[in-house]
């Protein structure tokens, strides 16, 4: 396999992994392949399809513990060499980047023209735009800025059988038709290897302000987020547990962070409203340094997750989701230092810990998730565990059953990856 791949794209683009530290959910790849362009990636995937070699797409290698554990990984297809900002059009608020470009590099480039991508996912150092798109990853700013599905205008990607396809376009206004961009975003590398992305930008806000409201339980803060806080046009509404804020040296109680961003006039008015938002709840309006420490600290904590569980549902059901996560799932014998946060305006609750669980506590966690799923899914929500080291041979499914859409998803997978070589079984299909 190694020699065949080297013949295709050169010796320096293919590395053996006998001594490499890189792992895919604990499995060592047979080879790491780093193409220089989409055509080389296509040649590699055609050969992998012909030989039924299993392929794991990778950006900066920061999400390789995400998803189901693979049976084996023959080729790790890396976007490491597909990096760089290729075209920035400030007047059009668009930028074209290679998939292996680190998120921080894009942010630095566009900020020179006072523009922003508007994505703030909790990522580890070196995380790339291609991986963020593949995972549809977004942070607290998703409330106002959306997710990658709202930011990606077009994509170039290579299908499992080695076709280079372009979906979407370079401009904000595109012709009507099948929205294949939204299909590819969040597909977790199961439909194709992303090589280039055309992205929508936003004007960078002049200023920002964050107020923290605290309570002994999440209930009054959920009501605050759903009512008064939602009426100040927040950029982010984040509800965090005492264990999170204690990491920042703050009062270890449940905390709702309300963030507003905009021009100076809007921020002045938002600051006034934040001071009177909840007269009966203790609050603290952060200065600029404190605001930066809070949001960066939260992202850094979540980025270090070794185990992660997510509960999603309607924002109106947030109290039930928090209760199911904090009181039901974590209470069932898992122990340890768990952190809890919720995108309060979106109905997304995250539970995570920065150290792994032993097998006994992992089994207990899997059982607790299974018990909580039926009630949450009956109510229209979902419970997934994208980062969990379930024991080999366990029947626990990190993503649960997707329901009647499974057949449709399998058909789409077969159209883009007929031989099923791209991340087989790692995600929903």
C-alpha positions in Angstrom: 0.0 0.0 0.0 2.8 2.4 1.0 4.6 2.0 -2.3 1.5 2.3 -4.4 0.6 5.5 -2.8 4.1 6.9 -3.2 4.0 6.1 -6.8 0.8 8.1 -7.1 1.8 11.4 -5.4 5.5 11.2 -4.4 7.5 9.8 -1.6 7.4 12.9 0.6 3.6 13.0 0.6 3.2 9.5 2.2 4.5 8.6 5.6 4.5 5.3 7.4 3.1 5.4 11.0 5.1 2.8 12.8 6.5 5.4 15.1 4.0 8.2 14.7 2.0 9.3 17.7 -1.1 10.0 15.7 -4.1 7.8 16.5 -7.7 7.7 15.3 -9.8 6.9 18.3 -6.9 4.8 19.5 -6.2 3.1 16.2 -3.0 3.7 14.3 -3.3 4.4 10.6 -1.4 2.3 8.1 -0.2 5.5 6.3 -0.6 9.2 6.5 -1.1 10.8 3.0 -0.8 14.6 2.6 -1.7 15.6 -1.0 -0.8 19.0 -2.4 -4.0 19.6 -4.3 -7.5 18.2 -5.1 -6.2 16.2 -8.1 -3.7 14.3 -5.9 -6.4 13.6 -3.3 -8.7 12.3 -6.1 -6.0 9.9 -7.3 -5.5 8.6 -3.8 -9.2 8.1 -3.2 -9.7 6.3 -6.5 -6.9 3.9 -5.6 -8.3 3.4 -2.1 -11.7 2.6 -3.6 -10.2 0.1 -6.0 -8.4 -1.6 -3.1 -11.1 -1.1 -0.5 -8.6 0.7 1.8 -10.4 2.5 4.6 -9.8 6.3 4.7 -10.0 8.8 7.5 -10.1 12.4 6.4 -8.2 14.8 8.7 -7.5 18.5 9.0 -5.2 19.4 11.9 -5.8 16.0 13.6 -7.7 17.6 16.5 -11.0 15.7 16.0 -9.7 12.2 15.5 -11.2 11.0 18.8 -14.7 12.1 17.7 -17.3 9.6 16.6 -17.5 5.8 16.7 -14.2 4.0 16.9 -13.2 2.5 13.5 -12.4 -1.1 13.1 -9.2 -0.1 11.2 -7.7 2.9 9.4 -5.7 2.1 6.3 -5.1 5.7 5.2 -5.2 9.0 7.1 -5.9 11.5 4.3 -4.5 14.8 5.7 -5.3 18.4 4.6 -2.1 19.6 6.2 -0.6 20.8 2.8 -3.9 22.2 1.6 -3.5 25.4 3.6 -3.7 29.2 3.1 -6.1 32.0 2.3 -6.5 32.0 -1.4 -8.8 35.0 -2.1 -10.2 37.6 0.1 -12.8 40.1 -1.3 -13.5 42.6 1.5 -16.0 44.5 -0.6 -18.1 41.3 -1.2 -17.6 40.0 2.4 -16.2 36.7 1.1 -13.0 34.7 1.5 -11.8 31.5 -0.2 -9.5 29.3 1.8 -7.9 25.9 1.4 -9.4 23.3 3.8 -6.3 22.8 5.9 -6.1 26.5 6.9 -6.1 26.9 10.7 -9.1 28.9 11.9 -6.9 31.5 13.7 -5.1 32.2 10.4 -8.4 33.1 8.7 -9.4 35.3 11.6 -6.2 37.2 11.5 -6.4 37.7 7.7 -9.9 39.1 7.6 -9.6 41.1 10.8 -7.2 43.5 8.9 -10.3 44.7 7.1 -12.4 44.7 10.2 -14.3 41.6 9.2 -15.0 38.3 11.0 -16.0 34.8 10.0 -18.4 34.6 13.0 -17.5 31.1 14.1 -16.2 30.5 17.6 -16.2 26.7 18.1 -14.3 25.2 21.0 -11.3 23.8 19.2 -7.9 22.5 20.1 -4.8 24.3 18.8 -4.3 23.7 15.0 -8.0 23.1 14.2 -8.7 23.8 10.6 -11.6 25.3 8.7 -12.2 22.0 6.8 -12.7 20.0 10.0 -14.9 22.7 11.5 -17.1 22.5 8.3 -17.1 18.7 8.3 -18.3 18.7 11.9 -20.6 21.8 11.5 -18.9 23.0 14.7 -20.0 26.3 16.3 -19.8 28.0 19.7 -21.9 30.4 21.7 -22.1 33.0 18.8 -24.2 30.5 16.9 -27.2 32.3 18.4 -26.5 35.5 16.4 -24.0 34.3 13.7 -25.3 30.8 12.9 -23.2 27.7 12.2 -21.0 26.7 9.3 -24.1 25.8 7.3 -24.8 29.6 7.4 -21.2 30.7 6.6 -20.2 28.3 3.8 -21.2 29.5 0.3 -19.4 26.8 -1.6 -17.1 23.8 -1.4 -14.7 21.9 -3.5 -14.4 18.3 -2.3 -13.3 14.9 -3.5 -15.8 12.1 -3.4 -15.0 8.6 -2.2 -14.5 7.3 -5.8 -12.2 10.2 -6.7 -14.4 12.8 -8.4 -13.5 16.5 -7.8 -16.9 18.2 -7.3 -17.8 21.9 -6.7 -21.0 22.7 -4.9 -22.4 26.1 -4.1 -20.5 29.1 -5.3 -18.3 32.1 -4.3 -20.9 34.7 -3.8 -23.7 35.2 -1.3 -26.4 35.2 -3.9 -26.5 31.9 -5.8 -29.0 30.3 -8.2 -31.7 28.1 -6.8 -31.3 24.3 -6.8 -30.3 21.4 -4.6 -28.4 22.8 -1.6 -25.5 20.3 -1.6 -23.4 22.6 0.5 -25.7 22.0 3.5 -25.6 18.3 2.8 -21.8 18.2 2.9 -21.5 20.5 6.0 -21.7 18.3 9.0 -21.3 15.0 7.1 -18.1 14.3 9.1 -16.0 13.2 6.1 -18.4 10.4 5.1 -19.3 12.0 1.7 -16.1 13.5 0.6 -12.7 15.0 1.5 -13.1 18.8 1.6 -10.2 20.7 -0.2 -11.5 24.3 -0.5 -14.2 26.5 0.9 -15.8 29.8 0.0 -17.0 31.6 3.1 -19.3 34.4 4.0 -17.9 37.1 6.2 -19.5 39.7 8.5 -18.4 43.2 9.6 -16.5 43.0 12.8 -18.5 44.6 15.7 -17.1 47.8 17.1 -17.5 46.6 20.7 -18.9 43.9 23.0 -20.2 43.6 26.5 -21.0 40.6 28.7 -23.0 40.4 31.9 -23.1 37.4 34.3 -26.2 36.5 36.3 -25.9 34.0 39.1 -28.4 31.7 41.0 -28.3 28.6 43.1 -30.1 26.6 40.5 -30.5 26.8 36.7 -34.2 27.3 36.8 -34.4 31.1 37.3 -31.6 31.6 34.8 -33.5 29.5 32.2 -36.5 31.8 32.7 -34.2 34.9 32.4 -32.7 33.6 29.1 -36.1 32.8 27.6 -37.6 36.2 28.6 -35.9 39.4 29.4 -32.4 38.4 28.2 -33.8 37.4 24.8 -35.1 40.9 24.3 -31.8 42.7 24.5 -30.7 41.2 21.1 -27.9 39.1 22.6 -25.1 37.7 20.5 -24.7 34.8 22.9 -26.6 33.3 25.8 -24.6 30.8 27.7 -25.7 29.0 30.9 -22.8 27.3 32.7 -22.6 25.1 35.8 -20.8 26.0 39.1 -18.0 23.6 38.2 -17.2 25.8 35.1 -17.2 29.2 36.7 -15.2 27.9 39.6 -12.4 27.2 37.1 -12.3 31.0 36.5 -12.1 31.8 40.2 -15.7 33.1 40.3 -18.6 32.4 42.6 -19.4 28.7 42.1 -23.1 29.0 41.3 -25.1 28.5 38.1 -24.3 31.4 35.8 -26.0 32.9 32.7 -23.6 34.9 30.5 -25.4 37.4 28.3 -23.2 38.9 25.5 -24.1 41.8 23.3 -22.1 42.9 20.3 -22.5 45.9 17.9 -21.6 49.5 17.4 -20.9 51.9 20.3 -24.4 53.3 20.5 -26.0 49.8 20.7 -23.5 48.7 23.3 -24.2 51.8 25.5 -27.9 51.0 25.4 -27.3 47.2 25.9 -25.1 47.9 29.0 -27.8 50.1 30.5 -30.4 47.3 29.9 -28.1 44.6 31.3 -27.8 46.5 34.6 -31.6 46.5 35.0 -32.4 43.2 33.3 -33.0 41.1 36.4 -33.2 43.3 39.6 -33.6 40.3 41.9 -30.6 38.4 40.5 -27.0 39.3 41.4 -25.1 40.3 38.2 -21.7 41.5 37.2 -21.0 43.4 34.0 -17.5 42.4 32.9 -14.8 44.8 31.7 -13.0 44.1 28.4 -10.3 41.9 30.0 -12.8 40.0 32.1 -15.0 39.4 29.1 -12.1 38.0 27.1 -11.0 35.7 29.9 -14.5 34.3 30.3 -15.2 33.4 26.7 -11.7 32.2 25.9 -11.6 30.3 29.2 -14.9 28.6 28.4 -13.8 27.6 24.9 -10.4 26.3 26.1 -12.1 24.2 28.8 -14.5 22.6 26.3 -11.8 22.1 23.7 -9.9 19.8 26.2 -12.9 17.4 26.5 -11.9 13.8 26.7 -15.5 12.6 27.1 -18.5 14.6 25.8 -22.2 14.2 25.8 -24.7 16.5 24.0 -28.4 16.9 24.5 -30.4 18.9 22.0 -34.0 20.0 21.8 -36.3 23.0 21.6 -35.1 26.0 23.6 -38.4 25.9 25.4 -37.4 22.5 26.7 -34.0 23.7 28.1 -34.9 23.1 31.7 -35.8 19.4 30.9 -32.6 19.0 28.9 -30.4 20.3 31.8 -32.2 18.1 34.3 -31.8 15.1 32.1 -28.1 15.8 31.6 -27.0 17.1 35.0 -29.4 15.2 37.3 -30.0 12.0 35.4 -27.0 11.1 33.2 -24.3 12.4 35.4 -25.9 11.2 38.6 -25.8 7.5 37.5 -22.5 6.6 39.0 -20.1 8.3 36.6 -18.5 10.5 39.3 -15.6 12.8 38.7 -15.4 16.5 37.7 -18.0 17.1 35.0 -18.6 20.5 33.4 -21.9 21.6 32.0 -22.8 24.4 29.6 -25.8 25.2 27.5 -26.4 27.4 24.4 -29.5 28.7 26.2 -31.0 30.3 23.1 -30.5 27.2 20.9 -31.5 24.3 23.2 -28.1 22.6 23.2 -26.6 21.2 26.4 -23.1 19.9 26.6 -21.6 17.7 29.3 -17.9 17.1 29.3 -14.9 16.2 31.3 -11.2 16.8 30.6 -10.0 13.4 31.9 -11.1 10.0 30.5 -13.3 7.5 32.4 -12.3 4.0 33.4 -14.3 1.2 31.8 -16.6 0.8 34.8 -17.7 4.4 34.8 -17.9 4.4 31.0 -20.3 1.5 31.1 -22.4 3.4 33.7 -22.4 6.5 31.6 -23.5 4.5 28.5 -26.3 3.0 30.5 -27.4 6.4 31.8 -27.4 7.9 28.3 -29.5 5.0 27.0 -32.0 5.5 29.8 -32.3 9.2 29.1 -32.6 8.8 25.3 -36.1 7.4 25.2 -37.6 10.3 27.1 -35.6 13.0 25.3 -36.2 11.6 21.9 -39.9 11.2 22.6 -40.0 14.9 23.3 -38.3 15.6 19.9 -34.7 15.9 21.2 -31.5 13.9 20.8 -28.7 12.6 23.0 -25.4 11.9 21.4 -21.9 11.1 22.8 -19.5 12.2 20.1 -16.5 11.6 22.4 -16.7 8.5 24.5 -14.4 5.4 24.7 -17.1 2.7 24.7 -15.7 -0.8 25.3 -14.9 -2.9 22.2 -17.9 -5.2 21.6 -20.3 -2.9 23.4 -23.7 -2.4 21.8 -23.8 1.3 22.8 -24.2 3.6 19.9 -22.8 7.1 20.5 -25.3 8.6 18.0 -28.4 6.5 18.6 -30.6 5.4 15.7 -31.4 8.3 13.3 -34.9 6.9 12.6 -36.6 6.8 9.2 -34.1 9.0 7.5 -31.4 6.3 7.8 -32.3 4.8 4.4 -32.1 8.2 2.7 -28.7 8.9 4.4 -27.4 5.5 3.2 -28.5 6.3 -0.3 -26.7 9.6 -0.3 -23.6 8.0 1.1 -23.7 5.4 -1.7 -23.9 8.1 -4.3 -20.8 10.0 -3.0 -18.8 7.0 -1.8 -19.9 3.9 -3.6 -17.3 1.6 -2.1 -17.9 3.0 1.4 -14.2 3.7 2.1 -14.6 7.2 3.7 -14.9 6.9 7.5 -17.0 3.8 7.4 -19.2 3.5 10.5 -17.6 6.5 12.2 -20.7 8.7 12.0 -24.4 8.0 11.4 -23.6 6.0 8.2 
